[in-house]
Amino acid sequence: MLRHEFQPGRLIAGTALTLAGIIYAGDAGGAWETPWFVVIPLVVGGLCLAGAAAVLTWAIRRRRRSPGESTPTPPEPQTDAHP
């Protein structure tokens, strides 16, 4: 499995949207009654919190990078020029 960097913004957004889905599924299944306006603040608040976490993560990672370190550039493609 390829390793990837941890992105807390996506985790928060996924959690908020999963919770909204569970609330609507419980309402559709008859387990409880959910007013339509309950999920809107949950989704909007979760997405705002996820955006704030993403910006904070980006700022921390940018600051921790050493000044001389740059992002690696891909190698130039080689052309086979035959005279």
PDB file with one MODEL, atoms N, CA, C and O in Angstrom:
MODEL        1
ATOM      1  N   MET A   1       0.845  -1.173   0.000  1.00  0.00           N
ATOM      2  CA  MET A   1       0.000   0.000   0.000  1.00  0.00           C
ATOM      3  C   MET A   1       0.891   1.236   0.000  1.00  0.00           C
ATOM      4  O   MET A   1       1.851   1.319   0.766  1.00  0.00           O
ATOM      5  N   LEU A   2       0.567   2.192  -0.862  1.00  0.00           N
ATOM      6  CA  LEU A   2       1.338   3.415  -0.918  1.00  0.00           C
ATOM      7  C   LEU A   2       1.028   4.286   0.294  1.00  0.00           C
ATOM      8  O   LEU A   2      -0.118   4.377   0.733  1.00  0.00           O
ATOM      9  N   ARG A   3       2.047   4.912   0.815  1.00  0.00           N
ATOM     10  CA  ARG A   3       1.865   5.802   1.964  1.00  0.00           C
ATOM     11  C   ARG A   3       1.422   7.164   1.445  1.00  0.00           C
ATOM     12  O   ARG A   3       1.834   7.588   0.365  1.00  0.00           O
ATOM     13  N   HIS A   4       0.602   7.830   2.199  1.00  0.00           N
ATOM     14  CA  HIS A   4       0.168   9.171   1.840  1.00  0.00           C
ATOM     15  C   HIS A   4       0.189  10.043   3.085  1.00  0.00           C
ATOM     16  O   HIS A   4       0.228   9.547   4.211  1.00  0.00           O
ATOM     17  N   GLU A   5       0.164  11.345   2.861  1.00  0.00           N
ATOM     18  CA  GLU A   5       0.200  12.233   4.008  1.00  0.00           C
ATOM     19  C   GLU A   5      -1.191  12.341   4.626  1.00  0.00           C
ATOM     20  O   GLU A   5      -2.208  12.289   3.936  1.00  0.00           O
ATOM     21  N   PHE A   6      -1.200  12.491   5.924  1.00  0.00           N
ATOM     22  CA  PHE A   6      -2.442  12.603   6.686  1.00  0.00           C
ATOM     23  C   PHE A   6      -3.083  13.960   6.415  1.00  0.00           C
ATOM     24  O   PHE A   6      -2.413  14.990   6.498  1.00  0.00           O
ATOM     25  N   GLN A   7      -4.372  13.968   6.092  1.00  0.00           N
ATOM     26  CA  GLN A   7      -5.092  15.203   5.816  1.00  0.00           C
ATOM     27  C   GLN A   7      -6.287  15.299   6.760  1.00  0.00           C
ATOM     28  O   GLN A   7      -7.337  14.714   6.495  1.00  0.00           O
ATOM     29  N   PRO A   8      -6.129  16.038   7.865  1.00  0.00           N
ATOM     30  CA  PRO A   8      -7.198  16.103   8.862  1.00  0.00           C
ATOM     31  C   PRO A   8      -8.452  16.802   8.356  1.00  0.00           C
ATOM     32  O   PRO A   8      -9.543  16.518   8.850  1.00  0.00           O
ATOM     33  N   GLY A   9      -8.336  17.695   7.399  1.00  0.00           N
ATOM     34  CA  GLY A   9      -9.513  18.363   6.846  1.00  0.00           C
ATOM     35  C   GLY A   9     -10.459  17.368   6.183  1.00  0.00           C
ATOM     36  O   GLY A   9     -11.676  17.447   6.348  1.00  0.00           O
ATOM     37  N   ARG A  10      -9.900  16.457   5.451  1.00  0.00           N
ATOM     38  CA  ARG A  10     -10.733  15.432   4.803  1.00  0.00           C
ATOM     39  C   ARG A  10     -11.361  14.494   5.827  1.00  0.00           C
ATOM     40  O   ARG A  10     -12.493  14.044   5.649  1.00  0.00           O
ATOM     41  N   LEU A  11     -10.632  14.200   6.894  1.00  0.00           N
ATOM     42  CA  LEU A  11     -11.180  13.354   7.951  1.00  0.00           C
ATOM     43  C   LEU A  11     -12.383  14.025   8.610  1.00  0.00           C
ATOM     44  O   LEU A  11     -13.405  13.380   8.842  1.00  0.00           O
ATOM     45  N   ILE A  12     -12.264  15.311   8.909  1.00  0.00           N
ATOM     46  CA  ILE A  12     -13.362  16.040   9.547  1.00  0.00           C
ATOM     47  C   ILE A  12     -14.562  16.144   8.610  1.00  0.00           C
ATOM     48  O   ILE A  12     -15.699  15.941   9.034  1.00  0.00           O
ATOM     49  N   ALA A  13     -14.314  16.459   7.345  1.00  0.00           N
ATOM     50  CA  ALA A  13     -15.411  16.559   6.371  1.00  0.00           C
ATOM     51  C   ALA A  13     -16.110  15.210   6.204  1.00  0.00           C
ATOM     52  O   ALA A  13     -17.339  15.145   6.159  1.00  0.00           O
ATOM     53  N   GLY A  14     -15.342  14.157   6.113  1.00  0.00           N
ATOM     54  CA  GLY A  14     -15.930  12.827   5.974  1.00  0.00           C
ATOM     55  C   GLY A  14     -16.741  12.417   7.185  1.00  0.00           C
ATOM     56  O   GLY A  14     -17.794  11.792   7.053  1.00  0.00           O
ATOM     57  N   THR A  15     -16.254  12.766   8.363  1.00  0.00           N
ATOM     58  CA  THR A  15     -16.985  12.449   9.590  1.00  0.00           C
ATOM     59  C   THR A  15     -18.306  13.206   9.667  1.00  0.00           C
ATOM     60  O   THR A  15     -19.333  12.631  10.026  1.00  0.00           O
ATOM     61  N   ALA A  16     -18.281  14.494   9.330  1.00  0.00           N
ATOM     62  CA  ALA A  16     -19.508  15.298   9.375  1.00  0.00           C
ATOM     63  C   ALA A  16     -20.532  14.804   8.363  1.00  0.00           C
ATOM     64  O   ALA A  16     -21.720  14.718   8.675  1.00  0.00           O
ATOM     65  N   LEU A  17     -20.084  14.481   7.155  1.00  0.00           N
ATOM     66  CA  LEU A  17     -21.024  14.003   6.138  1.00  0.00           C
ATOM     67  C   LEU A  17     -21.530  12.596   6.451  1.00  0.00           C
ATOM     68  O   LEU A  17     -22.681  12.275   6.154  1.00  0.00           O
ATOM     69  N   THR A  18     -20.691  11.761   7.041  1.00  0.00           N
ATOM     70  CA  THR A  18     -21.149  10.430   7.449  1.00  0.00           C
ATOM     71  C   THR A  18     -22.187  10.528   8.553  1.00  0.00           C
ATOM     72  O   THR A  18     -23.181   9.801   8.543  1.00  0.00           O
ATOM     73  N   LEU A  19     -21.960  11.420   9.498  1.00  0.00           N
ATOM     74  CA  LEU A  19     -22.933  11.632  10.569  1.00  0.00           C
ATOM     75  C   LEU A  19     -24.264  12.152  10.012  1.00  0.00           C
ATOM     76  O   LEU A  19     -25.330  11.732  10.462  1.00  0.00           O
ATOM     77  N   ALA A  20     -24.203  13.052   9.047  1.00  0.00           N
ATOM     78  CA  ALA A  20     -25.430  13.542   8.411  1.00  0.00           C
ATOM     79  C   ALA A  20     -26.158  12.406   7.691  1.00  0.00           C
ATOM     80  O   ALA A  20     -27.386  12.330   7.729  1.00  0.00           O
ATOM     81  N   GLY A  21     -25.412  11.541   7.046  1.00  0.00           N
ATOM     82  CA  GLY A  21     -26.020  10.390   6.380  1.00  0.00           C
ATOM     83  C   GLY A  21     -26.665   9.425   7.358  1.00  0.00           C
ATOM     84  O   GLY A  21     -27.733   8.879   7.083  1.00  0.00           O
ATOM     85  N   ILE A  22     -26.024   9.213   8.495  1.00  0.00           N
ATOM     86  CA  ILE A  22     -26.591   8.330   9.526  1.00  0.00           C
ATOM     87  C   ILE A  22     -27.879   8.928  10.088  1.00  0.00           C
ATOM     88  O   ILE A  22     -28.849   8.210  10.331  1.00  0.00           O
ATOM     89  N   ILE A  23     -27.883  10.254  10.294  1.00  0.00           N
ATOM     90  CA  ILE A  23     -29.093  10.906  10.805  1.00  0.00           C
ATOM     91  C   ILE A  23     -30.248  10.750   9.820  1.00  0.00           C
ATOM     92  O   ILE A  23     -31.367  10.423  10.215  1.00  0.00           O
ATOM     93  N   TYR A  24     -29.976  10.986   8.539  1.00  0.00           N
ATOM     94  CA  TYR A  24     -31.039  10.830   7.546  1.00  0.00           C
ATOM     95  C   TYR A  24     -31.458   9.374   7.370  1.00  0.00           C
ATOM     96  O   TYR A  24     -32.635   9.091   7.147  1.00  0.00           O
ATOM     97  N   ALA A  25     -30.505   8.450   7.470  1.00  0.00           N
ATOM     98  CA  ALA A  25     -30.859   7.032   7.353  1.00  0.00           C
ATOM     99  C   ALA A  25     -31.741   6.594   8.524  1.00  0.00           C
ATOM    100  O   ALA A  25     -32.679   5.819   8.336  1.00  0.00           O
ATOM    101  N   GLY A  26     -31.447   7.081   9.723  1.00  0.00           N
ATOM    102  CA  GLY A  26     -32.289   6.759  10.878  1.00  0.00           C
ATOM    103  C   GLY A  26     -33.688   7.332  10.727  1.00  0.00           C
ATOM    104  O   GLY A  26     -34.672   6.706  11.123  1.00  0.00           O
ATOM    105  N   ASP A  27     -33.770   8.519  10.154  1.00  0.00           N
ATOM    106  CA  ASP A  27     -35.079   9.129   9.910  1.00  0.00           C
ATOM    107  C   ASP A  27     -35.852   8.355   8.843  1.00  0.00           C
ATOM    108  O   ASP A  27     -37.052   8.121   8.985  1.00  0.00           O
ATOM    109  N   ALA A  28     -35.162   7.963   7.782  1.00  0.00           N
ATOM    110  CA  ALA A  28     -35.828   7.214   6.708  1.00  0.00           C
ATOM    111  C   ALA A  28     -36.244   5.823   7.171  1.00  0.00           C
ATOM    112  O   ALA A  28     -37.261   5.296   6.722  1.00  0.00           O
ATOM    113  N   GLY A  29     -35.467   5.231   8.061  1.00  0.00           N
ATOM    114  CA  GLY A  29     -35.787   3.898   8.558  1.00  0.00           C
ATOM    115  C   GLY A  29     -36.832   3.889   9.657  1.00  0.00           C
ATOM    116  O   GLY A  29     -37.284   2.822  10.073  1.00  0.00           O
ATOM    117  N   GLY A  30     -37.223   5.062  10.133  1.00  0.00           N
ATOM    118  CA  GLY A  30     -38.239   5.142  11.162  1.00  0.00           C
ATOM    119  C   GLY A  30     -37.713   4.994  12.576  1.00  0.00           C
ATOM    120  O   GLY A  30     -38.495   4.848  13.515  1.00  0.00           O
ATOM    121  N   ALA A  31     -36.401   5.030  12.742  1.00  0.00           N
ATOM    122  CA  ALA A  31     -35.837   4.888  14.082  1.00  0.00           C
ATOM    123  C   ALA A  31     -36.097   6.135  14.922  1.00  0.00           C
ATOM    124  O   ALA A  31     -36.282   6.035  16.135  1.00  0.00           O
ATOM    125  N   TRP A  32     -36.113   7.299  14.292  1.00  0.00           N
ATOM    126  CA  TRP A  32     -36.394   8.557  14.969  1.00  0.00           C
ATOM    127  C   TRP A  32     -36.897   9.566  13.946  1.00  0.00           C
ATOM    128  O   TRP A  32     -36.851   9.322  12.740  1.00  0.00           O
ATOM    129  N   GLU A  33     -37.366  10.673  14.431  1.00  0.00           N
ATOM    130  CA  GLU A  33     -37.887  11.745  13.580  1.00  0.00           C
ATOM    131  C   GLU A  33     -36.892  12.904  13.607  1.00  0.00           C
ATOM    132  O   GLU A  33     -36.597  13.451  14.670  1.00  0.00           O
ATOM    133  N   THR A  34     -36.376  13.275  12.431  1.00  0.00           N
ATOM    134  CA  THR A  34     -35.394  14.352  12.331  1.00  0.00           C
ATOM    135  C   THR A  34     -35.991  15.495  11.521  1.00  0.00           C
ATOM    136  O   THR A  34     -36.384  15.285  10.373  1.00  0.00           O
ATOM    137  N   PRO A  35     -36.070  16.691  12.080  1.00  0.00           N
ATOM    138  CA  PRO A  35     -36.521  17.834  11.284  1.00  0.00           C
ATOM    139  C   PRO A  35     -35.511  18.132  10.166  1.00  0.00           C
ATOM    140  O   PRO A  35     -34.322  17.849  10.312  1.00  0.00           O
ATOM    141  N   TRP A  36     -35.980  18.696   9.067  1.00  0.00           N
ATOM    142  CA  TRP A  36     -35.121  18.926   7.913  1.00  0.00           C
ATOM    143  C   TRP A  36     -33.997  19.923   8.209  1.00  0.00           C
ATOM    144  O   TRP A  36     -32.938  19.861   7.585  1.00  0.00           O
ATOM    145  N   PHE A  37     -34.215  20.824   9.138  1.00  0.00           N
ATOM    146  CA  PHE A  37     -33.232  21.878   9.389  1.00  0.00           C
ATOM    147  C   PHE A  37     -32.123  21.468  10.352  1.00  0.00           C
ATOM    148  O   PHE A  37     -31.241  22.277  10.641  1.00  0.00           O
ATOM    149  N   VAL A  38     -32.143  20.261  10.847  1.00  0.00           N
ATOM    150  CA  VAL A  38     -31.123  19.832  11.810  1.00  0.00           C
ATOM    151  C   VAL A  38     -29.799  19.527  11.111  1.00  0.00           C
ATOM    152  O   VAL A  38     -28.732  19.821  11.650  1.00  0.00           O
ATOM    153  N   VAL A  39     -29.860  18.953   9.940  1.00  0.00           N
ATOM    154  CA  VAL A  39     -28.642  18.487   9.283  1.00  0.00           C
ATOM    155  C   VAL A  39     -27.877  19.630   8.608  1.00  0.00           C
ATOM    156  O   VAL A  39     -26.660  19.547   8.442  1.00  0.00           O
ATOM    157  N   ILE A  40     -28.579  20.683   8.224  1.00  0.00           N
ATOM    158  CA  ILE A  40     -27.912  21.785   7.516  1.00  0.00           C
ATOM    159  C   ILE A  40     -26.791  22.401   8.364  1.00  0.00           C
ATOM    160  O   ILE A  40     -25.682  22.547   7.849  1.00  0.00           O
ATOM    161  N   PRO A  41     -27.012  22.769   9.625  1.00  0.00           N
ATOM    162  CA  PRO A  41     -25.885  23.300  10.411  1.00  0.00           C
ATOM    163  C   PRO A  41     -24.767  22.288  10.626  1.00  0.00           C
ATOM    164  O   PRO A  41     -23.597  22.662  10.711  1.00  0.00           O
ATOM    165  N   LEU A  42     -25.118  21.015  10.713  1.00  0.00           N
ATOM    166  CA  LEU A  42     -24.103  19.987  10.885  1.00  0.00           C
ATOM    167  C   LEU A  42     -23.187  19.928   9.662  1.00  0.00           C
ATOM    168  O   LEU A  42     -21.965  19.887   9.804  1.00  0.00           O
ATOM    169  N   VAL A  43     -23.764  19.924   8.477  1.00  0.00           N
ATOM    170  CA  VAL A  43     -22.972  19.844   7.254  1.00  0.00           C
ATOM    171  C   VAL A  43     -22.157  21.126   7.049  1.00  0.00           C
ATOM    172  O   VAL A  43     -20.961  21.063   6.768  1.00  0.00           O
ATOM    173  N   VAL A  44     -22.801  22.279   7.190  1.00  0.00           N
ATOM    174  CA  VAL A  44     -22.089  23.544   6.987  1.00  0.00           C
ATOM    175  C   VAL A  44     -20.987  23.718   8.039  1.00  0.00           C
ATOM    176  O   VAL A  44     -19.864  24.100   7.707  1.00  0.00           O
ATOM    177  N   GLY A  45     -21.304  23.442   9.282  1.00  0.00           N
ATOM    178  CA  GLY A  45     -20.291  23.549  10.338  1.00  0.00           C
ATOM    179  C   GLY A  45     -19.147  22.569  10.135  1.00  0.00           C
ATOM    180  O   GLY A  45     -17.986  22.915  10.352  1.00  0.00           O
ATOM    181  N   GLY A  46     -19.462  21.364   9.725  1.00  0.00           N
ATOM    182  CA  GLY A  46     -18.414  20.370   9.475  1.00  0.00           C
ATOM    183  C   GLY A  46     -17.510  20.766   8.324  1.00  0.00           C
ATOM    184  O   GLY A  46     -16.294  20.584   8.395  1.00  0.00           O
ATOM    185  N   LEU A  47     -18.098  21.310   7.257  1.00  0.00           N
ATOM    186  CA  LEU A  47     -17.286  21.736   6.124  1.00  0.00           C
ATOM    187  C   LEU A  47     -16.435  22.962   6.475  1.00  0.00           C
ATOM    188  O   LEU A  47     -15.290  23.064   6.034  1.00  0.00           O
ATOM    189  N   CYS A  48     -16.981  23.882   7.256  1.00  0.00           N
ATOM    190  CA  CYS A  48     -16.189  25.047   7.701  1.00  0.00           C
ATOM    191  C   CYS A  48     -15.041  24.608   8.608  1.00  0.00           C
ATOM    192  O   CYS A  48     -13.921  25.098   8.469  1.00  0.00           O
ATOM    193  N   LEU A  49     -15.308  23.704   9.518  1.00  0.00           N
ATOM    194  CA  LEU A  49     -14.263  23.194  10.395  1.00  0.00           C
ATOM    195  C   LEU A  49     -13.206  22.427   9.601  1.00  0.00           C
ATOM    196  O   LEU A  49     -12.015  22.518   9.899  1.00  0.00           O
ATOM    197  N   ALA A  50     -13.639  21.678   8.601  1.00  0.00           N
ATOM    198  CA  ALA A  50     -12.695  20.952   7.755  1.00  0.00           C
ATOM    199  C   ALA A  50     -11.819  21.919   6.962  1.00  0.00           C
ATOM    200  O   ALA A  50     -10.620  21.688   6.811  1.00  0.00           O
ATOM    201  N   GLY A  51     -12.405  22.987   6.462  1.00  0.00           N
ATOM    202  CA  GLY A  51     -11.623  23.987   5.740  1.00  0.00           C
ATOM    203  C   GLY A  51     -10.608  24.658   6.635  1.00  0.00           C
ATOM    204  O   GLY A  51      -9.468  24.882   6.227  1.00  0.00           O
ATOM    205  N   ALA A  52     -11.007  24.982   7.851  1.00  0.00           N
ATOM    206  CA  ALA A  52     -10.078  25.598   8.798  1.00  0.00           C
ATOM    207  C   ALA A  52      -8.937  24.640   9.143  1.00  0.00           C
ATOM    208  O   ALA A  52      -7.784  25.059   9.244  1.00  0.00           O
ATOM    209  N   ALA A  53      -9.249  23.377   9.321  1.00  0.00           N
ATOM    210  CA  ALA A  53      -8.212  22.384   9.623  1.00  0.00           C
ATOM    211  C   ALA A  53      -7.269  22.214   8.436  1.00  0.00           C
ATOM    212  O   ALA A  53      -6.064  22.046   8.623  1.00  0.00           O
ATOM    213  N   ALA A  54      -7.800  22.257   7.228  1.00  0.00           N
ATOM    214  CA  ALA A  54      -6.960  22.120   6.041  1.00  0.00           C
ATOM    215  C   ALA A  54      -6.015  23.306   5.893  1.00  0.00           C
ATOM    216  O   ALA A  54      -4.840  23.129   5.570  1.00  0.00           O
ATOM    217  N   VAL A  55      -6.521  24.507   6.125  1.00  0.00           N
ATOM    218  CA  VAL A  55      -5.672  25.698   6.034  1.00  0.00           C
ATOM    219  C   VAL A  55      -4.602  25.674   7.116  1.00  0.00           C
ATOM    220  O   VAL A  55      -3.447  26.008   6.851  1.00  0.00           O
ATOM    221  N   LEU A  56      -4.969  25.288   8.317  1.00  0.00           N
ATOM    222  CA  LEU A  56      -4.006  25.209   9.410  1.00  0.00           C
ATOM    223  C   LEU A  56      -2.934  24.156   9.117  1.00  0.00           C
ATOM    224  O   LEU A  56      -1.752  24.389   9.369  1.00  0.00           O
ATOM    225  N   THR A  57      -3.334  23.021   8.597  1.00  0.00           N
ATOM    226  CA  THR A  57      -2.384  21.968   8.246  1.00  0.00           C
ATOM    227  C   THR A  57      -1.430  22.441   7.160  1.00  0.00           C
ATOM    228  O   THR A  57      -0.225  22.202   7.234  1.00  0.00           O
ATOM    229  N   TRP A  58      -1.973  23.112   6.152  1.00  0.00           N
ATOM    230  CA  TRP A  58      -1.148  23.642   5.065  1.00  0.00           C
ATOM    231  C   TRP A  58      -0.123  24.641   5.605  1.00  0.00           C
ATOM    232  O   TRP A  58       1.044  24.607   5.215  1.00  0.00           O
ATOM    233  N   ALA A  59      -0.557  25.520   6.493  1.00  0.00           N
ATOM    234  CA  ALA A  59       0.345  26.530   7.048  1.00  0.00           C
ATOM    235  C   ALA A  59       1.441  25.891   7.893  1.00  0.00           C
ATOM    236  O   ALA A  59       2.597  26.310   7.826  1.00  0.00           O
ATOM    237  N   ILE A  60       1.095  24.893   8.679  1.00  0.00           N
ATOM    238  CA  ILE A  60       2.091  24.224   9.513  1.00  0.00           C
ATOM    239  C   ILE A  60       3.103  23.484   8.654  1.00  0.00           C
ATOM    240  O   ILE A  60       4.304  23.554   8.915  1.00  0.00           O
ATOM    241  N   ARG A  61       2.637  22.781   7.642  1.00  0.00           N
ATOM    242  CA  ARG A  61       3.559  22.038   6.779  1.00  0.00           C
ATOM    243  C   ARG A  61       4.440  22.976   5.974  1.00  0.00           C
ATOM    244  O   ARG A  61       5.609  22.676   5.734  1.00  0.00           O
ATOM    245  N   ARG A  62       3.900  24.095   5.562  1.00  0.00           N
ATOM    246  CA  ARG A  62       4.689  25.063   4.802  1.00  0.00           C
ATOM    247  C   ARG A  62       5.775  25.673   5.683  1.00  0.00           C
ATOM    248  O   ARG A  62       6.897  25.901   5.231  1.00  0.00           O
ATOM    249  N   ARG A  63       5.435  25.935   6.934  1.00  0.00           N
ATOM    250  CA  ARG A  63       6.398  26.540   7.843  1.00  0.00           C
ATOM    251  C   ARG A  63       7.480  25.552   8.261  1.00  0.00           C
ATOM    252  O   ARG A  63       8.629  25.945   8.465  1.00  0.00           O
ATOM    253  N   ARG A  64       7.133  24.288   8.390  1.00  0.00           N
ATOM    254  CA  ARG A  64       8.110  23.286   8.836  1.00  0.00           C
ATOM    255  C   ARG A  64       9.115  22.934   7.750  1.00  0.00           C
ATOM    256  O   ARG A  64      10.202  22.437   8.047  1.00  0.00           O
ATOM    257  N   ARG A  65       8.764  23.185   6.501  1.00  0.00           N
ATOM    258  CA  ARG A  65       9.697  22.916   5.423  1.00  0.00           C
ATOM    259  C   ARG A  65      10.914  23.808   5.565  1.00  0.00           C
ATOM    260  O   ARG A  65      10.781  24.999   5.844  1.00  0.00           O
ATOM    261  N   SER A  66      12.083  23.254   5.378  1.00  0.00           N
ATOM    262  CA  SER A  66      13.286  24.072   5.519  1.00  0.00           C
ATOM    263  C   SER A  66      13.365  25.069   4.366  1.00  0.00           C
ATOM    264  O   SER A  66      12.855  24.793   3.279  1.00  0.00           O
ATOM    265  N   PRO A  67      13.993  26.219   4.584  1.00  0.00           N
ATOM    266  CA  PRO A  67      14.028  27.260   3.555  1.00  0.00           C
ATOM    267  C   PRO A  67      14.700  26.820   2.263  1.00  0.00           C
ATOM    268  O   PRO A  67      14.284  27.253   1.189  1.00  0.00           O
ATOM    269  N   GLY A  68      15.710  25.989   2.328  1.00  0.00           N
ATOM    270  CA  GLY A  68      16.404  25.557   1.123  1.00  0.00           C
ATOM    271  C   GLY A  68      15.721  24.421   0.400  1.00  0.00           C
ATOM    272  O   GLY A  68      16.052  24.118  -0.746  1.00  0.00           O
ATOM    273  N   GLU A  69      14.778  23.796   1.054  1.00  0.00           N
ATOM    274  CA  GLU A  69      14.103  22.635   0.472  1.00  0.00           C
ATOM    275  C   GLU A  69      12.995  23.097  -0.456  1.00  0.00           C
ATOM    276  O   GLU A  69      12.164  23.929  -0.092  1.00  0.00           O
ATOM    277  N   SER A  70      12.996  22.553  -1.642  1.00  0.00           N
ATOM    278  CA  SER A  70      11.935  22.886  -2.576  1.00  0.00           C
ATOM    279  C   SER A  70      11.230  21.604  -2.990  1.00  0.00           C
ATOM    280  O   SER A  70      11.718  20.502  -2.741  1.00  0.00           O
ATOM    281  N   THR A  71      10.092  21.762  -3.616  1.00  0.00           N
ATOM    282  CA  THR A  71       9.363  20.584  -4.068  1.00  0.00           C
ATOM    283  C   THR A  71      10.119  19.971  -5.231  1.00  0.00           C
ATOM    284  O   THR A  71      10.606  20.691  -6.102  1.00  0.00           O
ATOM    285  N   PRO A  72      10.220  18.666  -5.257  1.00  0.00           N
ATOM    286  CA  PRO A  72      10.971  18.026  -6.337  1.00  0.00           C
ATOM    287  C   PRO A  72      10.248  18.198  -7.675  1.00  0.00           C
ATOM    288  O   PRO A  72       9.025  18.102  -7.766  1.00  0.00           O
ATOM    289  N   THR A  73      11.047  18.456  -8.700  1.00  0.00           N
ATOM    290  CA  THR A  73      10.476  18.595 -10.036  1.00  0.00           C
ATOM    291  C   THR A  73      10.692  17.297 -10.794  1.00  0.00           C
ATOM    292  O   THR A  73      11.716  16.639 -10.612  1.00  0.00           O
ATOM    293  N   PRO A  74       9.750  16.921 -11.634  1.00  0.00           N
ATOM    294  CA  PRO A  74       9.921  15.684 -12.385  1.00  0.00           C
ATOM    295  C   PRO A  74      11.038  15.864 -13.415  1.00  0.00           C
ATOM    296  O   PRO A  74      11.270  16.975 -13.891  1.00  0.00           O
ATOM    297  N   PRO A  75      11.728  14.779 -13.759  1.00  0.00           N
ATOM    298  CA  PRO A  75      12.816  14.888 -14.721  1.00  0.00           C
ATOM    299  C   PRO A  75      12.280  15.263 -16.100  1.00  0.00           C
ATOM    300  O   PRO A  75      11.141  14.955 -16.451  1.00  0.00           O
ATOM    301  N   GLU A  76      13.132  15.937 -16.870  1.00  0.00           N
ATOM    302  CA  GLU A  76      12.753  16.335 -18.220  1.00  0.00           C
ATOM    303  C   GLU A  76      12.604  15.104 -19.096  1.00  0.00           C
ATOM    304  O   GLU A  76      13.408  14.178 -18.992  1.00  0.00           O
ATOM    305  N   PRO A  77      11.590  15.070 -19.962  1.00  0.00           N
ATOM    306  CA  PRO A  77      11.469  13.912 -20.852  1.00  0.00           C
ATOM    307  C   PRO A  77      12.596  13.910 -21.869  1.00  0.00           C
ATOM    308  O   PRO A  77      12.980  14.958 -22.388  1.00  0.00           O
ATOM    309  N   GLN A  78      13.120  12.734 -22.146  1.00  0.00           N
ATOM    310  CA  GLN A  78      14.215  12.620 -23.091  1.00  0.00           C
ATOM    311  C   GLN A  78      13.642  12.403 -24.476  1.00  0.00           C
ATOM    312  O   GLN A  78      12.745  11.587 -24.690  1.00  0.00           O
ATOM    313  N   THR A  79      14.184  13.152 -25.395  1.00  0.00           N
ATOM    314  CA  THR A  79      13.741  13.009 -26.790  1.00  0.00           C
ATOM    315  C   THR A  79      14.809  12.255 -27.545  1.00  0.00           C
ATOM    316  O   THR A  79      16.001  12.491 -27.348  1.00  0.00           O
ATOM    317  N   ASP A  80      14.400  11.371 -28.389  1.00  0.00           N
ATOM    318  CA  ASP A  80      15.318  10.610 -29.212  1.00  0.00           C
ATOM    319  C   ASP A  80      15.389  11.290 -30.575  1.00  0.00           C
ATOM    320  O   ASP A  80      14.674  10.924 -31.507  1.00  0.00           O
ATOM    321  N   ALA A  81      16.248  12.265 -30.670  1.00  0.00           N
ATOM    322  CA  ALA A  81      16.411  12.993 -31.927  1.00  0.00           C
ATOM    323  C   ALA A  81      17.475  12.294 -32.749  1.00  0.00           C
ATOM    324  O   ALA A  81      18.647  12.268 -32.375  1.00  0.00           O
ATOM    325  N   HIS A  82      17.072  11.743 -33.840  1.00  0.00           N
ATOM    326  CA  HIS A  82      17.997  11.053 -34.735  1.00  0.00           C
ATOM    327  C   HIS A  82      18.300  11.982 -35.907  1.00  0.00           C
ATOM    328  O   HIS A  82      17.383  12.444 -36.585  1.00  0.00           O
ATOM    329  N   PRO A  83      19.596  12.260 -36.153  1.00  0.00           N
ATOM    330  CA  PRO A  83      19.916  13.176 -37.269  1.00  0.00           C
ATOM    331  C   PRO A  83      19.726  12.564 -38.617  1.00  0.00           C
ATOM    332  O   PRO A  83      19.959  13.222 -39.631  1.00  0.00           O
TER     333      PRO A  83
ENDMDL
END
